[in-house]
Amino acid sequence: MENNFTIDKQLNHRSIRKFKDQILSKDQLETLDKVFSQTPTSMFMQNATLIHITDEKKKAKIQELCNQNYVGAEGDLFIFVVDLYRNQQIRKQLGQNDGRVHTTDIFFQAMEDTLLAFQNVANAVESMDLGYVPLGTVNDHPLEMLKTLGLPKLTFPVLGMQVGVPDQTPQLKPRLPLKFTTFENEYNKNFDVKDLSDYDKIVTTYYDLRDSNRRIDSFTKQITGAKLNDHETDRDQLPEELHQQELCLDWK
């Protein structure tokens, strides 16, 4: 396998949840903004927006909604937002109707733009010897998050990212063997859960070494456990949130 500096960083990625008590420099922030803006974009629509959260009250509220004490703490907090409002306003102010901005098709294109931008920034962060943790928890209480961020219609917070100088060196988390996740030409449907027994042992050992006091779960036990069991959460409000934001209105 051929490696270089960038690939080495990617292959050794670890989510960082403990940062030193310092914020990013002006130069670092400007670099990340430029990397964000240069991300590939579907149809040149540029349907993504990056919000840097610096207001202490907002950070405290976002930390409460995410229920993670490292959110908005040391380092810098960013929210990656699907943004169809800007293009709607361009159309409106130039005398056009909203066209297709309310459709699921355009929302998915905007979601792709935003996720690509997130990963672009993530790669830049690690290239600068900084660390980050993705924050999918920005959607744990979607309606409250919308109010906290003061987002207009036709926008949607997809992911957060806490960035900073790492103050920990966690273990490398073992991923599924490639034979289960990478195929050639077509999907391999010949899956047998028993083939995951060796991987389950590796995952169990990982958790055992990371913290011997926590409950240890193999991968298959995690998948068959509480994470995917039937239960209601505030994330079930996501369709309501999308429609409230006038997104995916053709999706009933």
DRENPA-3360 file (N, C-alpha, C; in nm, 2 decimals, always signed):
BEGIN
1 = MENNFTID = +0.08/-0.12/+0.00/+0.00/+0.00/+0.00/+0.09/+0.12/+0.00 ~ +0.05/+0.22/-0.09/+0.13/+0.34/-0.10/+0.08/+0.44/+0.00 ~ +0.17/+0.50/+0.08/+0.13/+0.60/+0.18/+0.20/+0.73/+0.15 ~ +0.13/+0.84/+0.20/+0.20/+0.97/+0.21/+0.15/+1.04/+0.33 ~ +0.19/+1.16/+0.35/+0.15/+1.23/+0.48/+0.00/+1.24/+0.50 ~ -0.07/+1.27/+0.39/-0.22/+1.28/+0.41/-0.28/+1.15/+0.44 ~ -0.24/+1.04/+0.37/-0.30/+0.91/+0.39/-0.26/+0.86/+0.53 ~ -0.14/+0.89/+0.57/-0.10/+0.85/+0.71/-0.20/+0.91/+0.81;
9 = KQLNHRSI = -0.23/+1.04/+0.79/-0.32/+1.11/+0.88/-0.46/+1.04/+0.88 ~ -0.50/+1.01/+0.76/-0.64/+0.95/+0.75/-0.64/+0.81/+0.81 ~ -0.54/+0.73/+0.79/-0.54/+0.59/+0.84/-0.52/+0.59/+0.99 ~ -0.47/+0.70/+1.05/-0.45/+0.70/+1.19/-0.55/+0.80/+1.26 ~ -0.66/+0.82/+1.19/-0.76/+0.92/+1.25/-0.82/+0.86/+1.38 ~ -0.82/+0.95/+1.48/-0.89/+0.93/+1.61/-0.98/+1.05/+1.64 ~ -1.10/+1.02/+1.69/-1.18/+1.13/+1.74/-1.12/+1.18/+1.87 ~ -1.10/+1.31/+1.88/-1.05/+1.37/+2.00/-1.16/+1.44/+2.08;
17 = RKFKDQIL = -1.17/+1.40/+2.20/-1.28/+1.46/+2.29/-1.22/+1.54/+2.41 ~ -1.09/+1.55/+2.41/-1.03/+1.63/+2.52/-0.92/+1.72/+2.45 ~ -0.94/+1.85/+2.47/-0.85/+1.95/+2.40/-0.78/+2.04/+2.50 ~ -0.67/+2.09/+2.46/-0.60/+2.19/+2.54/-0.68/+2.32/+2.55 ~ -0.67/+2.40/+2.65/-0.75/+2.52/+2.67/-0.69/+2.63/+2.59 ~ -0.71/+2.62/+2.46/-0.67/+2.73/+2.37/-0.76/+2.72/+2.24 ~ -0.78/+2.84/+2.19/-0.86/+2.84/+2.06/-0.77/+2.85/+1.94 ~ -0.83/+2.84/+1.83/-0.76/+2.84/+1.70/-0.71/+2.99/+1.67;
25 = SKDQLETL = -0.60/+3.00/+1.60/-0.55/+3.13/+1.57/-0.63/+3.19/+1.45 ~ -0.62/+3.32/+1.43/-0.69/+3.38/+1.31/-0.64/+3.31/+1.18 ~ -0.52/+3.28/+1.17/-0.47/+3.22/+1.04/-0.53/+3.08/+1.03 ~ -0.54/+3.00/+1.14/-0.60/+2.87/+1.13/-0.74/+2.88/+1.09 ~ -0.82/+2.97/+1.15/-0.96/+2.99/+1.12/-0.98/+3.03/+0.97 ~ -0.89/+3.12/+0.92/-0.91/+3.16/+0.78/-0.87/+3.04/+0.69 ~ -0.78/+2.96/+0.72/-0.74/+2.85/+0.64/-0.86/+2.75/+0.63 ~ -0.92/+2.72/+0.75/-1.04/+2.63/+0.75/-1.15/+2.69/+0.67;
33 = DKVFSQTP = -1.18/+2.82/+0.68/-1.28/+2.88/+0.60/-1.26/+2.86/+0.45 ~ -1.13/+2.88/+0.41/-1.10/+2.87/+0.27/-1.11/+2.73/+0.22 ~ -1.07/+2.63/+0.30/-1.08/+2.49/+0.27/-1.23/+2.46/+0.25 ~ -1.31/+2.51/+0.34/-1.46/+2.48/+0.34/-1.51/+2.53/+0.20 ~ -1.47/+2.66/+0.16/-1.53/+2.72/+0.04/-1.48/+2.65/-0.09 ~ -1.37/+2.58/-0.08/-1.32/+2.52/-0.20/-1.36/+2.37/-0.22 ~ -1.45/+2.33/-0.14/-1.51/+2.19/-0.15/-1.59/+2.17/-0.28 ~ -1.58/+2.06/-0.34/-1.66/+2.03/-0.46/-1.81/+2.06/-0.42;
41 = TSMFMQNA = -1.89/+2.10/-0.52/-2.03/+2.14/-0.50/-2.11/+2.09/-0.62 ~ -2.23/+2.03/-0.59/-2.32/+1.98/-0.69/-2.38/+2.10/-0.77 ~ -2.36/+2.09/-0.90/-2.42/+2.19/-1.00/-2.37/+2.33/-0.97 ~ -2.26/+2.35/-0.89/-2.21/+2.48/-0.86/-2.31/+2.56/-0.78 ~ -2.40/+2.49/-0.70/-2.50/+2.56/-0.62/-2.45/+2.61/-0.49 ~ -2.33/+2.55/-0.44/-2.27/+2.60/-0.32/-2.37/+2.61/-0.20 ~ -2.44/+2.50/-0.18/-2.55/+2.49/-0.08/-2.51/+2.46/+0.06 ~ -2.39/+2.50/+0.10/-2.35/+2.47/+0.24/-2.30/+2.60/+0.31;
49 = TLIHITDE = -2.32/+2.61/+0.44/-2.27/+2.72/+0.52/-2.21/+2.67/+0.64 ~ -2.10/+2.74/+0.69/-2.03/+2.71/+0.81/-2.05/+2.82/+0.91 ~ -2.09/+2.77/+1.03/-2.11/+2.87/+1.14/-2.01/+2.84/+1.25 ~ -1.93/+2.94/+1.29/-1.84/+2.93/+1.40/-1.90/+2.99/+1.52 ~ -1.92/+2.90/+1.62/-1.99/+2.95/+1.74/-1.89/+3.00/+1.84 ~ -1.91/+3.13/+1.87/-1.82/+3.19/+1.97/-1.89/+3.25/+2.09 ~ -2.02/+3.27/+2.08/-2.10/+3.32/+2.19/-2.12/+3.22/+2.30 ~ -2.08/+3.26/+2.42/-2.07/+3.17/+2.53/-2.21/+3.11/+2.57;
57 = KKKAKIQE = -2.31/+3.19/+2.56/-2.45/+3.14/+2.59/-2.49/+3.04/+2.49 ~ -2.46/+3.06/+2.36/-2.50/+2.97/+2.26/-2.42/+2.84/+2.28 ~ -2.29/+2.85/+2.31/-2.21/+2.73/+2.33/-2.27/+2.65/+2.44 ~ -2.31/+2.71/+2.55/-2.36/+2.64/+2.67/-2.49/+2.57/+2.63 ~ -2.58/+2.64/+2.55/-2.71/+2.58/+2.51/-2.68/+2.46/+2.42 ~ -2.59/+2.47/+2.33/-2.56/+2.36/+2.23/-2.50/+2.25/+2.31 ~ -2.41/+2.27/+2.41/-2.36/+2.17/+2.49/-2.47/+2.09/+2.57 ~ -2.57/+2.17/+2.62/-2.68/+2.11/+2.69/-2.76/+2.02/+2.59;
65 = LCNQNYVG = -2.79/+2.07/+2.47/-2.87/+1.99/+2.37/-2.79/+1.87/+2.33 ~ -2.66/+1.88/+2.31/-2.58/+1.76/+2.27/-2.55/+1.67/+2.38 ~ -2.56/+1.72/+2.51/-2.54/+1.63/+2.63/-2.40/+1.57/+2.63 ~ -2.30/+1.65/+2.58/-2.16/+1.61/+2.58/-2.07/+1.73/+2.63 ~ -2.00/+1.71/+2.74/-1.93/+1.82/+2.81/-1.82/+1.88/+2.73 ~ -1.77/+1.81/+2.63/-1.66/+1.87/+2.54/-1.72/+1.96/+2.43 ~ -1.85/+1.96/+2.41/-1.90/+2.04/+2.30/-1.90/+2.19/+2.35 ~ -1.84/+2.27/+2.27/-1.83/+2.42/+2.31/-1.74/+2.45/+2.42;
73 = AEGDLFIF = -1.66/+2.35/+2.46/-1.56/+2.37/+2.57/-1.43/+2.42/+2.52 ~ -1.32/+2.35/+2.55/-1.19/+2.39/+2.49/-1.19/+2.37/+2.34 ~ -1.12/+2.46/+2.28/-1.11/+2.46/+2.13/-1.22/+2.55/+2.07 ~ -1.26/+2.51/+1.95/-1.36/+2.59/+1.87/-1.47/+2.50/+1.82 ~ -1.59/+2.55/+1.82/-1.71/+2.48/+1.78/-1.76/+2.53/+1.65 ~ -1.78/+2.44/+1.55/-1.84/+2.47/+1.42/-1.97/+2.39/+1.39 ~ -2.06/+2.45/+1.32/-2.18/+2.38/+1.28/-2.19/+2.39/+1.13 ~ -2.20/+2.27/+1.06/-2.21/+2.26/+0.92/-2.36/+2.26/+0.88;
81 = VVDLYRNQ = -2.40/+2.35/+0.79/-2.54/+2.37/+0.77/-2.58/+2.36/+0.62 ~ -2.68/+2.27/+0.59/-2.74/+2.27/+0.46/-2.80/+2.41/+0.44 ~ -2.77/+2.48/+0.33/-2.82/+2.61/+0.31/-2.88/+2.63/+0.17 ~ -3.02/+2.63/+0.16/-3.09/+2.66/+0.04/-3.15/+2.80/+0.05 ~ -3.14/+2.86/+0.17/-3.20/+3.00/+0.19/-3.13/+3.10/+0.10 ~ -3.00/+3.09/+0.09/-2.92/+3.19/+0.01/-2.96/+3.19/-0.13 ~ -2.98/+3.07/-0.19/-3.01/+3.06/-0.33/-3.16/+3.09/-0.36 ~ -3.24/+3.06/-0.26/-3.38/+3.11/-0.27/-3.39/+3.26/-0.27;
89 = QIRKQLGQ = -3.31/+3.32/-0.19/-3.31/+3.47/-0.18/-3.26/+3.53/-0.31 ~ -3.16/+3.47/-0.37/-3.11/+3.51/-0.50/-3.22/+3.51/-0.60 ~ -3.29/+3.40/-0.61/-3.40/+3.39/-0.71/-3.51/+3.49/-0.68 ~ -3.55/+3.50/-0.55/-3.66/+3.59/-0.51/-3.62/+3.73/-0.54 ~ -3.50/+3.78/-0.51/-3.46/+3.92/-0.52/-3.44/+3.95/-0.67 ~ -3.42/+3.85/-0.75/-3.41/+3.87/-0.90/-3.54/+3.84/-0.98 ~ -3.65/+3.83/-0.90/-3.78/+3.82/-0.97/-3.82/+3.68/-1.01 ~ -3.76/+3.58/-0.95/-3.80/+3.44/-0.99/-3.87/+3.37/-0.87;
97 = NDGRVHTT = -3.95/+3.27/-0.90/-4.01/+3.20/-0.79/-3.91/+3.10/-0.73 ~ -3.95/+3.02/-0.63/-3.86/+2.93/-0.55/-3.81/+2.82/-0.64 ~ -3.88/+2.79/-0.75/-3.84/+2.68/-0.83/-3.84/+2.54/-0.76 ~ -3.72/+2.48/-0.76/-3.71/+2.34/-0.70/-3.64/+2.34/-0.56 ~ -3.63/+2.46/-0.50/-3.55/+2.46/-0.37/-3.62/+2.38/-0.26 ~ -3.75/+2.36/-0.27/-3.82/+2.29/-0.16/-3.82/+2.13/-0.19 ~ -3.76/+2.08/-0.29/-3.77/+1.94/-0.32/-3.66/+1.86/-0.25 ~ -3.70/+1.73/-0.24/-3.60/+1.64/-0.17/-3.48/+1.62/-0.26;
105 = DIFFQAME = -3.49/+1.63/-0.39/-3.37/+1.62/-0.48/-3.27/+1.72/-0.45 ~ -3.31/+1.85/-0.44/-3.22/+1.96/-0.41/-3.17/+1.95/-0.27 ~ -3.25/+1.91/-0.18/-3.20/+1.89/-0.04/-3.09/+1.79/-0.03 ~ -3.10/+1.68/-0.10/-3.00/+1.58/-0.10/-2.87/+1.63/-0.16 ~ -2.88/+1.71/-0.27/-2.76/+1.77/-0.33/-2.70/+1.86/-0.23 ~ -2.78/+1.94/-0.16/-2.72/+2.03/-0.05/-2.66/+1.95/+0.06 ~ -2.72/+1.84/+0.10/-2.66/+1.75/+0.20/-2.53/+1.70/+0.16 ~ -2.52/+1.66/+0.03/-2.39/+1.61/-0.02/-2.28/+1.72/-0.01;
113 = DTLLAFQN = -2.32/+1.84/-0.05/-2.23/+1.95/-0.05/-2.17/+1.97/+0.10 ~ -2.27/+1.96/+0.19/-2.23/+1.99/+0.33/-2.14/+1.88/+0.39 ~ -2.17/+1.76/+0.36/-2.09/+1.65/+0.41/-1.95/+1.65/+0.35 ~ -1.95/+1.68/+0.22/-1.82/+1.69/+0.16/-1.73/+1.80/+0.22 ~ -1.80/+1.91/+0.25/-1.73/+2.02/+0.31/-1.68/+1.98/+0.45 ~ -1.76/+1.91/+0.53/-1.72/+1.86/+0.66/-1.59/+1.78/+0.65 ~ -1.59/+1.69/+0.56/-1.47/+1.60/+0.55/-1.35/+1.68/+0.50 ~ -1.37/+1.77/+0.41/-1.26/+1.85/+0.36/-1.20/+1.93/+0.47;
121 = VANAVESM = -1.28/+1.99/+0.56/-1.23/+2.06/+0.67/-1.16/+1.97/+0.77 ~ -1.22/+1.85/+0.79/-1.17/+1.75/+0.88/-1.03/+1.71/+0.84 ~ -1.01/+1.69/+0.71/-0.87/+1.65/+0.66/-0.77/+1.77/+0.69 ~ -0.82/+1.89/+0.66/-0.74/+2.01/+0.69/-0.70/+2.02/+0.83 ~ -0.79/+2.00/+0.92/-0.77/+2.01/+1.07/-0.66/+1.91/+1.11 ~ -0.66/+1.79/+1.06/-0.56/+1.69/+1.10/-0.43/+1.72/+1.04 ~ -0.43/+1.78/+0.92/-0.30/+1.82/+0.85/-0.23/+1.93/+0.93 ~ -0.31/+2.00/+1.01/-0.25/+2.11/+1.09/-0.21/+2.06/+1.23;
129 = DLGYVPLG = -0.21/+1.93/+1.25/-0.18/+1.87/+1.38/-0.28/+1.91/+1.49 ~ -0.40/+1.94/+1.44/-0.51/+1.96/+1.53/-0.60/+1.84/+1.54 ~ -0.69/+1.83/+1.63/-0.78/+1.72/+1.64/-0.93/+1.77/+1.63 ~ -1.02/+1.67/+1.61/-1.16/+1.71/+1.60/-1.25/+1.59/+1.64 ~ -1.37/+1.62/+1.67/-1.47/+1.51/+1.69/-1.60/+1.55/+1.62 ~ -1.65/+1.47/+1.54/-1.78/+1.50/+1.47/-1.89/+1.50/+1.58 ~ -1.99/+1.59/+1.56/-2.10/+1.60/+1.65/-2.23/+1.58/+1.58 ~ -2.27/+1.45/+1.57/-2.40/+1.42/+1.52/-2.51/+1.45/+1.61;
137 = TVNDHPLE = -2.47/+1.48/+1.74/-2.56/+1.51/+1.84/-2.63/+1.65/+1.82 ~ -2.59/+1.73/+1.72/-2.66/+1.85/+1.70/-2.80/+1.83/+1.65 ~ -2.83/+1.70/+1.62/-2.97/+1.67/+1.58/-3.04/+1.58/+1.68 ~ -2.99/+1.58/+1.80/-3.06/+1.50/+1.91/-3.19/+1.57/+1.95 ~ -3.19/+1.71/+1.94/-3.31/+1.78/+1.98/-3.32/+1.89/+1.87 ~ -3.37/+1.84/+1.75/-3.36/+1.93/+1.63/-3.43/+2.06/+1.64 ~ -3.55/+2.06/+1.69/-3.63/+2.18/+1.69/-3.57/+2.28/+1.78 ~ -3.52/+2.24/+1.90/-3.45/+2.33/+1.99/-3.32/+2.38/+1.93;
145 = MLKTLGLP = -3.25/+2.30/+1.85/-3.12/+2.34/+1.79/-3.15/+2.45/+1.69 ~ -3.26/+2.44/+1.61/-3.30/+2.54/+1.52/-3.31/+2.68/+1.58 ~ -3.38/+2.68/+1.70/-3.41/+2.80/+1.77/-3.27/+2.86/+1.82 ~ -3.19/+2.77/+1.88/-3.06/+2.81/+1.93/-2.97/+2.88/+1.83 ~ -2.97/+2.82/+1.71/-2.89/+2.87/+1.60/-2.95/+2.99/+1.53 ~ -3.08/+3.01/+1.55/-3.15/+3.12/+1.48/-3.15/+3.10/+1.33 ~ -3.17/+2.97/+1.29/-3.16/+2.94/+1.14/-3.28/+2.98/+1.07 ~ -3.27/+3.04/+0.95/-3.39/+3.07/+0.87/-3.44/+2.95/+0.80;
153 = KLTFPVLG = -3.56/+2.97/+0.74/-3.62/+2.86/+0.66/-3.52/+2.82/+0.55 ~ -3.53/+2.69/+0.51/-3.45/+2.64/+0.40/-3.30/+2.62/+0.45 ~ -3.28/+2.60/+0.58/-3.15/+2.56/+0.63/-3.17/+2.45/+0.73 ~ -3.06/+2.37/+0.75/-3.07/+2.25/+0.83/-2.93/+2.22/+0.89 ~ -2.91/+2.21/+1.02/-2.78/+2.18/+1.07/-2.75/+2.03/+1.06 ~ -2.65/+1.99/+0.99/-2.62/+1.85/+0.96/-2.52/+1.79/+1.06 ~ -2.41/+1.86/+1.08/-2.31/+1.81/+1.18/-2.24/+1.92/+1.25 ~ -2.20/+1.90/+1.37/-2.11/+1.99/+1.44/-1.97/+1.93/+1.44;
161 = MQVGVPDQ = -1.87/+2.02/+1.47/-1.73/+1.97/+1.48/-1.66/+2.05/+1.59 ~ -1.61/+1.98/+1.69/-1.53/+2.05/+1.79/-1.39/+2.03/+1.75 ~ -1.31/+2.14/+1.74/-1.18/+2.14/+1.69/-1.08/+2.20/+1.79 ~ -0.96/+2.14/+1.81/-0.87/+2.21/+1.89/-0.73/+2.13/+1.90 ~ -0.65/+2.17/+1.99/-0.52/+2.11/+2.01/-0.54/+1.98/+2.10 ~ -0.51/+1.86/+2.05/-0.54/+1.74/+2.12/-0.47/+1.74/+2.26 ~ -0.55/+1.69/+2.36/-0.49/+1.67/+2.49/-0.51/+1.53/+2.53 ~ -0.52/+1.44/+2.44/-0.53/+1.30/+2.46/-0.48/+1.22/+2.34;
169 = TPQLKPRL = -0.44/+1.10/+2.36/-0.40/+1.01/+2.25/-0.48/+0.88/+2.26 ~ -0.60/+0.88/+2.21/-0.68/+0.76/+2.22/-0.63/+0.65/+2.13 ~ -0.68/+0.52/+2.16/-0.64/+0.41/+2.08/-0.71/+0.42/+1.94 ~ -0.65/+0.36/+1.84/-0.71/+0.35/+1.71/-0.83/+0.25/+1.72 ~ -0.95/+0.30/+1.68/-1.07/+0.22/+1.69/-1.07/+0.12/+1.58 ~ -1.09/-0.01/+1.60/-1.08/-0.11/+1.49/-1.21/-0.10/+1.40 ~ -1.19/-0.10/+1.27/-1.30/-0.09/+1.18/-1.33/-0.23/+1.13 ~ -1.45/-0.25/+1.07/-1.49/-0.37/+1.00/-1.38/-0.41/+0.90;
177 = PLKFTTFE = -1.35/-0.54/+0.88/-1.26/-0.58/+0.78/-1.32/-0.54/+0.64 ~ -1.23/-0.50/+0.55/-1.27/-0.45/+0.42/-1.36/-0.54/+0.34 ~ -1.34/-0.67/+0.36/-1.43/-0.77/+0.28/-1.57/-0.75/+0.31 ~ -1.61/-0.68/+0.42/-1.75/-0.66/+0.45/-1.80/-0.52/+0.40 ~ -1.71/-0.44/+0.36/-1.75/-0.30/+0.33/-1.71/-0.25/+0.19 ~ -1.62/-0.32/+0.13/-1.58/-0.27/+0.00/-1.59/-0.39/-0.11 ~ -1.66/-0.36/-0.21/-1.69/-0.46/-0.31/-1.65/-0.41/-0.45 ~ -1.65/-0.50/-0.55/-1.62/-0.46/-0.69/-1.75/-0.49/-0.77;
185 = NEYNKNFD = -1.79/-0.39/-0.84/-1.90/-0.39/-0.94/-2.04/-0.40/-0.88 ~ -2.06/-0.49/-0.78/-2.19/-0.50/-0.72/-2.18/-0.54/-0.58 ~ -2.30/-0.52/-0.51/-2.30/-0.55/-0.36/-2.30/-0.70/-0.34 ~ -2.22/-0.74/-0.25/-2.21/-0.88/-0.21/-2.31/-0.91/-0.10 ~ -2.42/-0.98/-0.14/-2.53/-1.01/-0.04/-2.51/-1.14/+0.04 ~ -2.40/-1.21/+0.01/-2.37/-1.33/+0.08/-2.30/-1.30/+0.22 ~ -2.39/-1.25/+0.31/-2.34/-1.21/+0.44/-2.38/-1.31/+0.55 ~ -2.28/-1.35/+0.63/-2.31/-1.44/+0.74/-2.26/-1.38/+0.87;
193 = VKDLSDYD = -2.34/-1.35/+0.97/-2.30/-1.29/+1.09/-2.19/-1.36/+1.16 ~ -2.18/-1.49/+1.14/-2.08/-1.57/+1.21/-1.94/-1.54/+1.16 ~ -1.93/-1.48/+1.04/-1.80/-1.44/+0.99/-1.74/-1.32/+1.07 ~ -1.83/-1.26/+1.15/-1.78/-1.14/+1.23/-1.72/-1.18/+1.37 ~ -1.71/-1.31/+1.40/-1.67/-1.35/+1.53/-1.53/-1.30/+1.56 ~ -1.44/-1.31/+1.47/-1.30/-1.26/+1.50/-1.30/-1.11/+1.52 ~ -1.38/-1.03/+1.44/-1.39/-0.89/+1.46/-1.45/-0.85/+1.59 ~ -1.55/-0.93/+1.64/-1.61/-0.91/+1.77/-1.51/-0.92/+1.88;
201 = KIVTTYYD = -1.42/-1.01/+1.87/-1.31/-1.03/+1.97/-1.22/-0.91/+1.97 ~ -1.19/-0.86/+1.85/-1.10/-0.74/+1.84/-1.17/-0.62/+1.91 ~ -1.30/-0.60/+1.88/-1.37/-0.49/+1.93/-1.38/-0.50/+2.09 ~ -1.41/-0.62/+2.13/-1.42/-0.64/+2.28/-1.28/-0.61/+2.35 ~ -1.18/-0.65/+2.29/-1.04/-0.62/+2.34/-1.01/-0.47/+2.34 ~ -1.06/-0.41/+2.23/-1.04/-0.26/+2.23/-1.10/-0.19/+2.34 ~ -1.23/-0.22/+2.37/-1.30/-0.16/+2.48/-1.24/-0.20/+2.61 ~ -1.19/-0.32/+2.63/-1.13/-0.37/+2.75/-1.01/-0.29/+2.78;
209 = LRDSNRRI = -0.93/-0.26/+2.68/-0.80/-0.19/+2.70/-0.83/-0.04/+2.72 ~ -0.93/+0.01/+2.66/-0.96/+0.15/+2.67/-1.01/+0.19/+2.81 ~ -1.10/+0.11/+2.86/-1.15/+0.14/+2.99/-1.21/+0.01/+3.05 ~ -1.13/-0.05/+3.14/-1.18/-0.18/+3.20/-1.30/-0.17/+3.29 ~ -1.34/-0.05/+3.32/-1.45/-0.03/+3.41/-1.59/-0.01/+3.34 ~ -1.58/+0.01/+3.20/-1.70/+0.02/+3.13/-1.76/-0.11/+3.08 ~ -1.88/-0.11/+3.04/-1.94/-0.23/+2.99/-1.88/-0.26/+2.86 ~ -1.84/-0.38/+2.83/-1.77/-0.42/+2.71/-1.87/-0.48/+2.62;
217 = DSFTKQIT = -1.88/-0.43/+2.49/-1.97/-0.48/+2.39/-1.89/-0.52/+2.27 ~ -1.92/-0.63/+2.21/-1.87/-0.66/+2.08/-1.95/-0.58/+1.98 ~ -1.91/-0.58/+1.86/-1.98/-0.51/+1.75/-2.12/-0.56/+1.73 ~ -2.13/-0.69/+1.72/-2.27/-0.74/+1.69/-2.36/-0.72/+1.81 ~ -2.31/-0.72/+1.93/-2.40/-0.69/+2.05/-2.44/-0.54/+2.04 ~ -2.35/-0.45/+2.00/-2.39/-0.31/+1.99/-2.50/-0.30/+1.88 ~ -2.49/-0.37/+1.77/-2.59/-0.35/+1.66/-2.72/-0.41/+1.70 ~ -2.72/-0.52/+1.78/-2.84/-0.58/+1.82/-2.90/-0.53/+1.96;
225 = GAKLNDHE = -2.83/-0.43/+2.01/-2.87/-0.37/+2.14/-2.95/-0.24/+2.13 ~ -2.93/-0.16/+2.23/-3.02/-0.04/+2.25/-3.01/+0.06/+2.13 ~ -2.89/+0.07/+2.07/-2.88/+0.17/+1.97/-2.98/+0.16/+1.86 ~ -3.02/+0.04/+1.82/-3.11/+0.02/+1.71/-3.24/-0.04/+1.75 ~ -3.26/-0.07/+1.88/-3.39/-0.12/+1.93/-3.50/-0.01/+1.91 ~ -3.62/-0.06/+1.90/-3.73/+0.03/+1.88/-3.74/+0.12/+2.01 ~ -3.74/+0.25/+1.99/-3.76/+0.35/+2.10/-3.78/+0.48/+2.04 ~ -3.84/+0.57/+2.11/-3.87/+0.71/+2.06/-3.76/+0.80/+2.11;
233 = TDRDQLPE = -3.71/+0.89/+2.02/-3.62/+0.99/+2.06/-3.66/+1.13/+2.00 ~ -3.60/+1.24/+2.04/-3.63/+1.36/+1.98/-3.59/+1.37/+1.83 ~ -3.50/+1.28/+1.79/-3.46/+1.27/+1.65/-3.57/+1.23/+1.56 ~ -3.67/+1.17/+1.62/-3.79/+1.14/+1.54/-3.86/+1.26/+1.49 ~ -3.82/+1.38/+1.54/-3.88/+1.51/+1.50/-3.81/+1.55/+1.37 ~ -3.71/+1.48/+1.32/-3.64/+1.53/+1.20/-3.73/+1.55/+1.08 ~ -3.82/+1.46/+1.04/-3.91/+1.50/+0.93/-3.99/+1.63/+0.96 ~ -4.03/+1.65/+1.08/-4.11/+1.77/+1.12/-4.01/+1.89/+1.10;
241 = ELHQQELC = -3.89/+1.87/+1.14/-3.79/+1.98/+1.13/-3.77/+2.02/+0.99 ~ -3.75/+1.92/+0.90/-3.73/+1.95/+0.76/-3.85/+2.02/+0.70 ~ -3.97/+1.97/+0.73/-4.09/+2.04/+0.67/-4.11/+2.18/+0.73 ~ -4.08/+2.19/+0.86/-4.09/+2.33/+0.92/-3.99/+2.42/+0.85 ~ -3.88/+2.37/+0.81/-3.78/+2.45/+0.74/-3.81/+2.47/+0.59 ~ -3.92/+2.41/+0.55/-3.97/+2.42/+0.41/-3.87/+2.34/+0.32 ~ -3.82/+2.23/+0.37/-3.73/+2.14/+0.30/-3.81/+2.01/+0.27 ~ -3.77/+1.95/+0.16/-3.83/+1.82/+0.12/-3.99/+1.82/+0.13;
249 = LDWK = -4.05/+1.93/+0.08/-4.19/+1.94/+0.09/-4.26/+1.84/+0.00 ~ -4.19/+1.79/-0.10/-4.25/+1.68/-0.19/-4.24/+1.54/-0.13 ~ -4.18/+1.53/-0.01/-4.16/+1.41/+0.06/-4.27/+1.40/+0.17 ~ -4.37/+1.31/+0.15/-4.48/+1.30/+0.25/-4.46/+1.19/+0.34;
% end
